[in-house]
Amino acid sequence: MTANTKQKPRTTQTAKAVLSLTMNFGYRNTDRNPTQKVLAWAELVQKFSLPDLKRGTLPLVQYLALDKSNKEQKRTRDQEKNGPYFIMAAFSKPGTRDAVDVTFMSAFTGDIDSGKTPKEHLQATLMGYQYLAYSSYSHSIEVPMWRFLIPYSRPVTAAEHEKVYAYLQQAFGDQLDKRCKTTAQVWYTPACPPDAGGLFEFFTGDGILLDPDSIPDLAPKTPTKSTALVVIPKTPIKSLSVHQLGRVDSALAAISADDRDTWVRVGLALREELGTETGYKLWLAWSMKSIKFDADDAEATWSSFKDQATGAVVTLGSIFYLAKENGWIDIQPDMHEKVQALDDKHFMALEGGKSWVFKEDYDPELHRPVLTRMALKAFGEFYGNQKIAVTSAAKTGDKTTTEMVGIVNIWYSHPARRSFEKVVFMPGLPTPAGCYNLWRGFPIPPQPGSWALLHHHILDVICNGVADCFEYLLNWMAYAIQNPDKPGEVALVMQGERGTGKGKLAYLFGLLFGEHFLQVTQAKHLVGNFNAHLRNCVFLFVDEAFWAGDKQGENVLKGLVTEPTIQIEGKGANVITAANRLHIMMASNSNWVVPAGARERRFCVLQVNDRHIQDHTYFAAIDEEMLNQGGLAAMMHDLLNRDLSAFDVRKFPWTDALDEQLLHSLDPAMQWWMDYLGKTHASWEFPVRAFLSDAFAQANGTFNCKSSETKLGMFLSKVVPGGVQKVTRVTVPGANPQDCYQFPSQQDCRMELIKKLGLQKDPWL
């Protein structure tokens, strides 16, 4: 398309939205006196829908060939695209564009010039918001570049704008131009080289306005966008009390960060023992005290730290040793070995407004670490017989006295006792100061490699060769790995015969989660009253442990799948509310596995085939690759790096197996209607109301109930297309007229029920 080609402004449904925005316009980037205007959203859409083809003179290929590192060519490049600009802000003074004069922002402007964001990714990320987007001056098919506007729901302050910027920067994987954070930033209006009009793209989206109050507070940013930083060192992450964190801070203050070897060694120690959240925060704060500090170097160095495969392990003890070499005096008194042994397994924390002692224990029934909570009295009684000799000076004179003191009393008063304000479970998130985090990290470091045998098993057996199901299942698994802090929202259900490999997939995938993987085989461990074992679980495998007909358990299961919080109750303990982190996979050989409902959104059901049923050689080969040849590390690597930018966990493939679960889950009334629709009737169009009412009542167990006909009428009004009419007709020649219903055609009623339930196939075929 050339500069002389006529174009028509585009109109969209979004352009009709009733919305006005305050913004400023200037004629070139050197114009320091912009004009403030208030434009309706429809006006702005129309104004931005066409590019300026006369701004520059160079064709696209020549423009892109200009070297930005060459001063003269960069000047030419800047002049080519220089032209009218806009600022999505209101200023307190007319004719100014200084940030100090910004009174509020009316919209967020995003600029993505990395060339790595396809249009589909941009649309998927912005989905749900009202927005307009257009390709920027340097845009090409090979290197897409974008600018977009999302209107705010109200005038927004600079601080609120920065919060939104941080949120969207994370959403786009650090692809936003950092200038998007600037409130008074100048942005060019739509334009492109004179021969590139045909490449210009403009599109809009309908949705809500951007409300800063709805944007969550982000956790402190990890050093890179890579999810590889989620991986935790081989040793479990330690939760440090406020006192212990203070001790580490005190030691770091005695160590200079100017020496690079020391700087790296300290970083390794903090990462090894405190993980990538708390450790990085401490390391960065300490590093900033050096005159040699460089933020980019710090980020790159931290990202390069790997688990210690060989050589000496660097620990917090290394930091304390370095600090003492530099004159640090550790004021923490040593613990007696018996008190230290007590402290190694116990800590004190507040819960429900009371002090409790927690023991880091092991559950032999569930084969996993657990926290056992004890009242102070019970704790003191249990260890009351363990005492040590304590020597102290007399109040007067040089004499000393020795007495036997219980280790519990010494531990209670020791300043280095492990004490926390709260017990939390925050997978992959920074542990708040003074909190004990149950998260122990992923035990399998990611490494590129092969896990082809399990990969093929998932496709050929678990997903029965269905590509859509295969892609969804891999994305579901990656979602659990990349988002251990969020609920899974959809339970992955595998239905098939025993010995087909359902449990094999769950077990091998579960190994990636370490102690945050739990397999339950009894309903009481899933929907029972005492469920403290779910408190620190991320991946839950329900193996033949649920009966879909359990109405009470049904509500509990649905809550575990989708609710943001769950109720946790331990034996002899009060109920507490905890964030739901569960990603649930289920397996069963029963015909009825889960309580699926109309237009089901909680259960993705896969029909597993029996191609390798009881094939011991086949499964032994999978075990060998996964357990002995690096398959687990390879799976971890691939799932961590799988692109989920366009993945919506709630949009799963509807399968024939899910159809079957839905039909098994129908209530008596709907089951009766399903059966009625499947039969041949002498008089379909005008059934006698009394006969129909009796059949309905028998199906629902309400025979001889006066309200059964009323209930039938209410039911039919919901399932019959267009509702039903009551008529009087002679159904038998010579007989008296009878009260009847008038139905649409049987086929229409069937299609209406298929639509209502969301079935994939016709159940009457």
C-alpha positions in Angstrom: 0.0 0.0 0.0 1.4 3.4 -1.0 1.0 6.8 0.6 -1.7 7.7 -2.0 -3.8 4.7 -1.3 -7.1 5.6 0.3 -8.0 4.0 3.6 -11.3 4.0 5.5 -11.2 4.4 9.3 -12.1 1.2 11.1 -15.0 1.0 13.4 -15.3 -1.6 16.1 -17.6 -2.5 18.9 -15.0 -1.1 21.4 -15.1 2.2 19.6 -18.7 2.6 20.7 -17.8 2.6 24.4 -18.9 5.6 26.4 -15.6 6.8 27.7 -13.5 10.0 27.7 -9.8 10.4 28.2 -7.7 13.4 29.1 -4.5 13.5 27.1 -1.9 15.9 25.6 -0.8 16.2 21.9 2.3 17.7 20.4 3.5 18.0 16.8 7.2 16.8 17.3 9.2 15.4 20.1 10.9 18.8 20.4 7.6 20.4 21.1 7.6 21.3 24.8 4.2 22.9 24.8 1.6 20.2 24.1 -2.1 20.9 23.9 -4.4 19.2 26.4 -7.6 17.6 25.0 -10.4 15.4 26.2 -11.3 12.7 23.6 -14.1 10.2 23.6 -12.8 6.6 23.3 -14.6 6.3 19.9 -12.7 9.4 18.7 -9.4 8.0 19.8 -10.0 4.7 18.2 -10.9 6.4 14.9 -7.9 8.8 15.2 -5.4 5.9 15.8 -6.9 3.4 13.4 -5.0 4.8 10.4 -1.2 5.3 10.1 0.6 8.4 9.0 2.3 7.3 5.8 4.0 10.6 5.1 6.0 10.9 8.2 9.2 9.5 6.8 10.7 9.1 3.3 12.7 5.9 3.5 11.2 2.5 2.6 10.9 0.0 5.4 13.9 -2.1 4.4 16.2 0.9 4.2 14.9 2.3 7.5 15.5 -1.0 9.3 19.0 -1.2 7.8 20.0 2.0 9.6 22.6 1.1 12.4 21.4 2.5 15.7 25.0 2.2 17.0 26.2 4.7 14.3 25.6 8.2 15.5 24.6 9.7 12.1 22.4 6.7 11.1 20.7 6.8 14.5 19.9 10.5 13.9 18.5 9.7 10.5 16.4 6.9 12.0 15.0 9.2 14.7 14.2 11.9 12.2 12.3 9.5 10.0 9.8 8.5 12.7 9.7 11.9 14.5 6.2 13.4 14.3 3.0 14.0 16.3 3.0 12.5 19.8 0.7 12.0 22.7 0.9 11.7 26.5 -1.8 9.9 28.4 -1.6 12.3 31.3 -3.2 15.6 32.5 -0.9 18.4 33.6 -1.5 21.1 36.2 -0.1 23.8 33.9 -1.1 24.4 30.3 1.6 24.0 27.7 4.0 21.8 29.8 5.0 18.2 29.7 7.2 17.8 32.8 6.6 14.8 35.1 6.4 17.0 38.2 3.3 18.7 36.7 1.4 15.5 36.1 -1.9 15.6 38.0 -3.2 12.2 36.9 -3.0 9.5 34.3 -6.0 8.5 32.2 -4.6 5.4 30.5 -1.7 3.0 30.5 0.5 3.1 27.4 2.5 -0.1 26.7 5.3 -0.3 24.2 6.8 -3.6 23.1 9.8 -3.4 20.7 11.6 -6.6 21.6 10.3 -8.3 18.4 9.5 -11.4 20.4 5.8 -10.8 21.1 3.4 -12.1 18.4 0.0 -10.5 18.0 -1.7 -13.6 19.5 0.4 -13.3 22.6 -0.4 -9.6 23.0 -4.2 -10.2 22.5 -4.1 -13.1 25.0 -2.4 -11.1 27.6 -4.7 -8.1 27.2 -7.9 -10.3 27.0 -10.5 -9.0 29.4 -9.5 -5.4 29.3 -10.8 -2.6 27.0 -7.8 -1.6 24.8 -6.6 -0.5 21.5 -3.3 -1.6 19.9 -1.3 -0.8 16.8 2.0 -1.7 15.2 4.8 0.8 15.7 7.0 2.4 13.1 9.6 -0.3 13.0 7.1 -3.2 12.8 7.6 -6.0 10.3 6.3 -9.4 9.9 9.5 -11.0 11.1 10.0 -8.6 14.0 6.6 -7.5 15.4 6.5 -4.3 17.5 3.5 -3.0 19.3 2.0 -0.1 21.2 -1.2 -0.4 23.2 -3.5 1.7 25.4 -5.6 0.5 28.3 -7.9 3.2 29.8 -7.9 3.5 33.5 -11.3 3.3 35.4 -10.5 6.6 37.1 -7.8 9.3 37.4 -4.6 7.5 38.5 -1.7 8.8 40.5 2.0 8.3 39.6 2.4 5.7 42.4 -0.6 3.8 41.2 0.7 4.0 37.6 4.0 2.5 38.7 2.2 -0.4 40.4 0.3 -1.1 37.2 3.5 -0.9 35.2 5.2 -3.5 37.5 2.1 -5.8 37.1 2.0 -5.6 33.3 5.7 -5.8 33.0 5.5 -9.2 34.8 2.5 -10.2 32.7 4.5 -9.6 29.5 7.6 -11.3 30.8 9.8 -8.1 31.0 9.1 -7.2 27.3 7.7 -3.8 28.1 9.8 -0.7 27.3 11.0 0.6 30.7 9.8 4.1 29.7 6.2 2.8 30.1 6.8 3.5 33.8 7.3 7.3 33.1 4.1 9.3 33.7 5.0 12.1 31.2 6.4 9.8 28.5 6.0 11.0 24.9 4.7 8.3 22.5 4.4 8.7 18.7 0.9 8.5 17.1 0.5 5.7 14.6 2.8 5.9 11.6 4.9 3.7 9.3 7.3 4.0 6.4 5.7 5.1 3.1 5.7 1.6 1.6 4.6 -0.3 4.8 1.0 0.7 5.0 0.0 -2.8 4.2 1.9 -4.1 7.2 0.2 -1.7 9.6 -2.0 -3.4 12.2 -4.7 -2.0 14.4 -7.0 -3.9 16.7 -9.1 -3.4 19.8 -10.5 -5.4 22.6 -13.7 -5.2 24.7 -13.6 -5.6 28.4 -13.3 -3.9 31.7 -11.3 -0.7 32.4 -8.0 -1.0 34.2 -8.6 -0.5 38.0 -5.4 0.0 39.9 -7.2 -1.2 43.1 -7.7 -4.6 41.5 -4.0 -5.0 40.8 -2.4 -7.3 43.4 0.8 -6.3 45.2 3.6 -8.1 43.6 6.3 -10.1 45.4 9.8 -8.6 45.2 11.0 -9.4 41.7 13.3 -12.3 41.2 16.4 -11.4 39.2 15.3 -12.7 35.8 12.1 -13.6 34.1 13.3 -17.2 33.8 11.3 -19.6 35.9 14.5 -21.5 36.4 15.0 -19.4 39.6 12.1 -21.3 41.1 14.4 -24.3 41.4 15.7 -24.7 45.0 19.0 -26.1 46.0 19.4 -29.7 47.0 19.3 -28.8 50.7 15.9 -27.8 52.0 15.3 -24.1 52.3 15.5 -22.8 55.9 13.0 -20.5 57.5 14.8 -18.1 59.7 13.3 -16.3 62.6 13.6 -12.6 63.0 16.4 -13.1 65.5 18.3 -15.4 63.1 17.8 -13.1 60.1 19.2 -10.3 62.3 22.2 -12.5 63.1 22.9 -13.0 59.3 22.5 -9.3 58.7 24.9 -8.5 61.5 27.5 -10.9 60.0 27.1 -9.5 56.5 27.7 -6.0 57.9 31.2 -7.1 58.9 32.0 -8.4 55.4 33.1 -6.2 52.5 31.3 -6.8 49.2 34.1 -5.2 47.2 36.0 -8.4 46.8 34.4 -10.4 43.9 35.4 -13.8 45.2 33.9 -13.1 48.6 30.8 -11.5 47.0 30.1 -14.6 44.9 30.8 -16.9 47.8 28.3 -15.1 50.1 25.8 -15.2 47.3 26.2 -19.0 46.9 25.8 -19.5 50.6 22.6 -17.4 50.8 21.1 -19.2 47.7 22.1 -22.6 49.0 20.4 -22.3 52.3 17.7 -19.6 52.0 16.6 -20.1 48.4 16.0 -17.7 45.5 13.6 -15.3 47.3 14.9 -14.6 50.8 18.5 -15.3 49.8 18.5 -12.9 46.8 16.9 -10.1 48.9 19.6 -10.3 51.6 22.4 -10.6 49.0 21.2 -7.6 47.0 20.8 -5.4 50.1 24.3 -6.3 51.2 25.8 -5.9 47.7 24.4 -2.4 47.3 26.7 -1.2 50.0 29.7 -1.7 47.7 31.0 1.1 45.6 31.4 -1.5 42.8 27.7 -2.5 42.8 26.2 -2.9 39.4 22.6 -4.0 39.3 22.9 -5.8 35.9 26.0 -7.7 37.0 24.3 -8.7 40.3 21.3 -10.0 38.4 23.4 -12.0 35.9 25.6 -13.4 38.6 22.7 -14.6 40.8 21.1 -16.2 37.8 24.3 -18.1 37.1 24.4 -19.8 40.5 23.8 -23.5 40.2 23.4 -26.3 42.7 26.7 -27.5 44.1 27.4 -30.7 42.2 31.0 -31.2 43.5 33.3 -29.6 46.0 32.6 -28.0 49.4 29.1 -26.9 50.1 28.8 -23.2 50.9 26.5 -22.5 53.9 25.5 -19.8 56.3 28.4 -21.1 58.4 30.7 -19.9 55.7 29.3 -16.4 56.1 29.7 -16.5 59.9 33.3 -17.7 59.5 34.1 -14.9 57.0 32.5 -12.3 59.4 34.6 -13.5 62.3 37.7 -13.3 60.2 36.8 -9.6 59.8 36.4 -9.0 63.5 32.7 -9.8 63.9 31.7 -10.7 67.4 28.8 -13.1 67.6 26.7 -12.2 70.6 24.6 -15.3 70.3 25.4 -17.7 73.2 26.1 -21.3 72.3 23.4 -23.9 73.0 24.1 -27.0 75.0 24.1 -30.0 72.6 20.9 -31.3 74.1 19.2 -28.0 73.8 20.5 -27.6 70.3 19.1 -31.1 69.4 15.7 -29.9 70.7 15.9 -26.7 68.7 16.9 -28.6 65.5 13.5 -30.4 65.5 11.2 -27.8 67.2 10.3 -24.2 67.0 7.7 -21.9 68.6 5.1 -19.9 66.7 1.9 -18.1 67.1 -1.3 -19.5 65.7 -4.8 -18.5 66.6 -3.5 -16.0 69.1 -1.7 -18.6 71.1 1.9 -19.8 71.4 2.5 -23.4 70.2 5.5 -25.6 69.8 5.8 -27.3 66.4 7.8 -30.4 65.8 9.2 -31.2 62.4 8.0 -34.7 62.3 7.5 -37.6 59.9 4.2 -39.4 59.2 4.8 -43.1 58.7 1.3 -43.7 57.3 1.5 -41.0 54.6 5.3 -41.3 54.2 5.9 -37.6 54.3 7.2 -34.9 56.6 4.6 -33.2 58.7 4.4 -30.5 61.4 3.1 -31.7 64.7 1.6 -28.9 66.9 1.9 -29.2 70.7 0.6 -27.1 73.5 3.3 -25.7 75.8 2.1 -27.8 78.7 2.2 -31.0 76.7 5.6 -30.2 75.3 7.0 -29.5 78.7 5.6 -32.7 80.1 7.0 -34.8 77.3 10.5 -33.5 77.7 10.3 -32.8 81.4 12.6 -35.7 82.3 15.5 -34.4 80.2 17.8 -32.1 82.3 21.3 -30.8 82.2 23.7 -29.5 84.8 23.9 -25.7 84.8 26.7 -24.0 86.8 26.1 -20.4 87.9 27.9 -17.9 90.1 26.5 -17.3 93.6 25.1 -13.9 94.3 28.0 -13.1 96.7 31.5 -14.4 96.8 33.4 -16.6 94.4 31.4 -19.8 94.9 29.5 -21.4 92.1 26.4 -23.6 92.3 25.3 -26.4 90.0 21.8 -27.5 89.5 19.8 -29.7 87.2 17.6 -27.6 84.8 15.1 -29.0 82.3 16.2 -28.5 78.7 12.7 -27.1 77.9 13.1 -24.2 80.3 16.6 -23.4 78.9 15.2 -23.6 75.4 12.2 -21.4 76.2 14.5 -18.5 77.4 17.4 -18.9 74.9 17.7 -15.9 72.6 18.6 -18.1 69.6 15.5 -20.4 70.0 13.7 -20.8 66.7 10.6 -18.6 67.0 8.2 -17.4 64.4 5.2 -15.1 64.3 3.3 -17.3 61.9 3.4 -20.6 59.9 2.8 -20.1 56.2 3.0 -22.1 53.0 4.2 -19.8 50.2 5.6 -21.9 47.4 8.1 -19.9 45.2 7.3 -16.7 47.1 9.4 -14.6 49.4 9.0 -15.7 53.0 7.8 -12.7 55.1 10.2 -11.8 57.9 9.5 -13.8 61.0 7.4 -16.4 59.3 8.1 -20.2 59.0 7.6 -21.3 55.4 6.5 -24.9 54.9 7.8 -24.7 51.3 10.9 -26.8 50.8 11.4 -26.2 47.1 11.7 -28.6 44.1 14.2 -31.4 44.8 15.0 -32.1 41.2 17.3 -29.5 39.5 16.4 -29.0 35.8 18.7 -30.2 33.2 18.2 -30.6 29.4 17.8 -34.2 28.4 15.4 -36.8 27.3 12.2 -38.2 28.8 10.8 -39.4 25.5 9.4 -42.7 26.8 7.1 -41.0 29.4 6.4 -38.3 26.8 5.1 -41.0 24.4 3.2 -42.7 27.2 1.3 -39.5 27.9 0.4 -39.1 24.3 -0.3 -42.7 23.2 -1.8 -44.1 26.4 -2.9 -41.4 28.8 -4.4 -39.2 26.1 -5.2 -42.1 23.7 -3.4 -40.3 20.8 -5.6 -37.2 21.0 -3.3 -34.2 20.3 -5.5 -31.6 22.0 -5.6 -33.6 25.2 -1.8 -34.2 25.0 -1.1 -30.5 24.7 -3.5 -29.6 27.5 -2.0 -32.2 29.9 1.5 -31.0 29.3 0.4 -27.4 29.8 -1.5 -28.5 33.0 1.7 -30.1 34.3 3.8 -27.1 33.4 1.2 -24.8 35.1 1.6 -26.7 38.3 5.4 -26.4 38.2 5.4 -22.8 37.2 2.6 -21.7 39.6 3.0 -23.8 42.8 1.5 -20.9 44.7 -1.9 -21.0 42.9 -4.7 -23.5 42.9 -4.9 -25.8 39.9 -8.5 -24.8 39.2 -9.0 -27.9 37.1 -8.6 -31.5 38.3 -7.0 -33.9 35.8 -9.0 -37.1 35.8 -7.6 -40.4 34.3 -10.2 -43.2 33.8 -9.0 -46.6 32.7 -8.2 -50.2 33.7 -5.8 -51.2 36.4 -2.2 -51.5 35.2 -2.5 -49.1 32.3 0.0 -46.6 33.7 -2.2 -43.9 35.3 -0.3 -44.1 38.6 3.0 -44.3 36.8 2.5 -40.8 35.4 1.3 -39.4 38.7 4.1 -40.9 40.7 6.9 -39.7 38.4 5.4 -36.3 38.1 5.0 -36.2 41.8 8.7 -36.8 42.4 9.3 -33.3 41.0 7.5 -31.9 44.1 9.3 -33.8 46.7 7.5 -33.6 50.1 4.9 -31.3 48.5 3.5 -34.4 46.6 0.9 -36.5 48.3 -0.9 -39.6 47.2 -4.2 -40.5 48.9 -6.0 -43.8 48.6 -8.7 -43.3 51.2 -11.6 -40.8 51.0 -11.0 -39.7 54.6 -7.6 -38.2 53.6 -9.3 -36.2 50.8 -12.6 -35.1 52.1 -12.5 -36.1 55.8 -12.4 -33.7 58.7 -8.8 -34.1 59.6 -6.8 -32.8 56.6 -3.7 -31.1 58.0 -1.6 -33.1 55.5 -3.0 -30.9 52.7 -1.6 -27.8 54.2 1.8 -28.0 52.5 0.7 -30.0 49.4 1.0 -28.7 45.9 0.5 -31.9 43.8 -2.2 -34.2 45.1 -2.8 -37.6 43.5 -6.2 -39.1 44.3 -5.8 -42.8 43.5 -9.2 -44.6 43.7 -10.0 -42.6 46.8 -13.2 -40.9 45.9 -16.8 -42.1 45.2 -18.6 -39.7 42.9 -21.9 -40.5 44.6 -20.7 -39.0 48.0 -22.8 -35.8 48.0 -21.1 -34.4 51.1 -17.7 -35.2 49.8 -18.6 -33.7 46.4 -18.8 -30.2 47.7 -15.5 -30.6 49.6 -13.8 -31.9 46.4 -15.1 -29.1 44.3 -13.8 -26.6 46.8 -10.3 -28.2 46.8 -10.2 -27.8 43.0 -11.3 -24.2 42.6 -11.6 -22.2 45.8 -8.8 -19.8 46.6 -8.7 -20.9 50.3 -9.3 -24.2 52.1 -10.2 -25.1 55.7 -7.4 -27.0 57.4 -8.1 -29.0 60.6 -5.7 -31.1 62.5 -6.6 -33.6 65.2 -7.2 -31.7 68.4 -6.6 -28.4 66.7 -8.8 -25.5 65.7 -9.7 -25.0 62.0 -7.6 -22.5 60.2 -8.0 -21.0 56.7 -5.1 -21.4 54.3 -4.4 -20.5 50.8 -5.3 -23.3 48.3 -2.2 -24.4 46.4 -3.5 -27.8 45.3 -3.1 -29.2 41.8 -5.2 -32.4 41.8 -4.8 -35.4 39.5 -7.2 -38.3 39.9 -7.2 -41.9 38.7 -9.9 -44.6 38.7 -11.1 -47.7 36.9 -14.7 -47.0 38.0 -17.4 -46.0 35.5 -18.4 -43.1 37.6 -15.4 -41.1 38.8 -16.3 -37.5 39.4 -19.5 -35.5 40.0 -19.5 -33.7 36.6 -22.2 -31.1 36.0 -23.7 -29.2 33.1 -21.0 -27.3 31.1 -18.4 -28.8 33.5 -15.5 -26.5 34.3 -13.7 -28.4 37.1 -12.8 -31.8 35.7 -10.9 -32.6 32.6 -11.5 -36.4 32.0 -9.2 -38.5 29.9 -10.0 -42.1 28.8 -6.7 -44.1 29.2 -6.3 -47.0 26.8 -5.1 -50.4 27.7 -2.4 -50.7 25.0 0.3 -51.5 27.5 -1.8 -53.0 30.4 0.4 -55.0 32.8 3.4 -54.6 30.3 6.2 -54.8 32.9 9.0 -54.4 30.3 7.4 -51.3 28.9 7.1 -49.6 32.3 10.5 -50.8 33.5 12.0 -48.9 30.5 10.2 -45.7 31.5 11.5 -46.1 35.1 15.0 -46.6 33.9 14.9 -43.4 31.7 13.2 -41.3 34.3 15.0 -42.5 37.5 18.5 -43.5 36.3 19.1 -41.6 33.1 18.2 -38.0 34.0 14.6 -38.2 32.8 13.2 -36.4 35.9 15.6 -33.5 35.5 14.8 -33.3 31.8 11.0 -33.2 32.5 11.6 -30.5 35.1 13.6 -28.5 32.6 11.0 -28.8 29.8 8.0 -28.0 32.1 9.7 -25.0 33.6 10.5 -23.6 30.2 7.2 -24.4 28.5 5.5 -21.3 27.2 2.2 -20.8 28.9 1.6 -17.2 27.8 -1.6 -18.3 25.8 -2.7 -21.1 28.1 -5.9 -20.9 30.1 -6.2 -23.8 32.5 -10.0 -23.5 32.5 -10.2 -24.1 28.8 -9.7 -27.9 28.6 -10.8 -30.2 25.8 -14.2 -31.7 26.2 -14.0 -35.5 25.8 -16.3 -38.4 25.3 -15.1 -39.6 28.8 -16.4 -36.3 30.3 -19.7 -36.8 28.5 -20.0 -40.2 30.3 -19.2 -38.7 33.7 -21.8 -36.0 33.2 -24.4 -38.6 32.3 -23.6 -40.7 35.3 -23.9 -37.6 37.5 -27.4 -36.5 36.4 -29.9 -36.0 39.2 -33.0 -38.3 39.2 -35.2 -35.7 37.4 -32.7 -35.1 34.6 -32.0 -38.8 34.3 -35.8 -39.4 33.9 -36.0 -36.8 31.2 -32.9 -38.2 29.4 -34.6 -41.7 29.4 -37.9 -40.2 28.3 -36.3 -38.5 25.4 -34.7 -41.7 24.3 -37.9 -43.7 24.0 -40.5 -43.9 21.2 -43.8 -42.4 22.2 -47.2 -42.9 20.5 -48.1 -39.3 21.2 -45.0 -37.3 21.7 -46.4 -33.8 21.1 -49.3 -34.1 23.6 -48.4 -36.3 26.6 -51.1 -36.6 29.3 -50.0 -34.6 32.3 -51.2 -37.1 34.9 -49.3 -40.0 33.3 -46.2 -37.8 33.0 -46.5 -36.6 36.5 -46.7 -40.2 37.9 -43.6 -41.2 36.0 -41.7 -38.1 37.1 -42.7 -38.7 40.7 -41.6 -42.3 40.7 -38.2 -41.4 39.3 -37.8 -38.8 42.0 -39.2 -40.8 44.9 -42.0 -38.4 45.4 -45.0 -40.7 44.4 -48.3 -39.6 45.9 -46.9 -36.2 46.7 -49.3 -33.4 45.8 -46.5 -31.1 44.7 -45.1 -33.5 42.2 -47.1 -32.1 39.3 -46.0 -28.6 40.2 -42.4 -29.7 40.4 -42.8 -31.4 37.0 -44.1 -28.2 35.5 -41.2 -26.2 36.9 -38.7 -28.8 35.6 -40.1 -28.9 32.1 -40.1 -25.2 31.8 -36.3 -25.3 32.2 -35.5 -28.2 29.9 -38.1 -27.9 27.1 -37.1 -25.3 24.4 -39.5 -22.4 24.6 -41.2 -23.9 27.7 -44.4 -26.0 27.7 -48.0 -25.2 27.3 -50.9 -26.8 29.1 -53.7 -27.9 26.7 -56.9 -30.1 26.8 -57.1 -32.8 24.2 -58.9 -36.0 23.4 -56.1 -38.5 23.4 -58.4 -41.6 23.0 -61.3 -41.5 20.5 -64.6 -41.4 22.4 -63.0 -40.6 25.7 -63.2 -37.4 27.7 -60.6 -34.7 27.0 -57.6 -34.8 29.3 -55.1 -32.3 30.5 -52.0 -32.5 28.4 -48.7 -30.8 27.8 -47.7 -29.6 24.4 -44.1 -30.3 23.5 -41.9 -29.2 20.5 -40.6 -32.0 18.4 -38.6 -34.8 20.1 -35.5 -33.9 18.1 -35.7 -30.2 19.2 -36.0 -31.3 22.9 -33.0 -33.6 22.5 -30.9 -30.9 20.9 -31.9 -28.5 23.7 -30.8 -30.9 26.4 -27.5 -31.6 24.6 -26.9 -27.8 24.5 -27.9 -27.3 28.1 -25.6 -30.0 29.5 -22.8 -29.1 27.1 -22.5 -32.7 25.8 -20.1 -33.3 22.9 -22.0 -36.1 21.3 -25.6 -37.2 20.9 -26.2 -39.7 23.9 -29.1 -41.4 22.1 -27.1 -42.6 19.1 
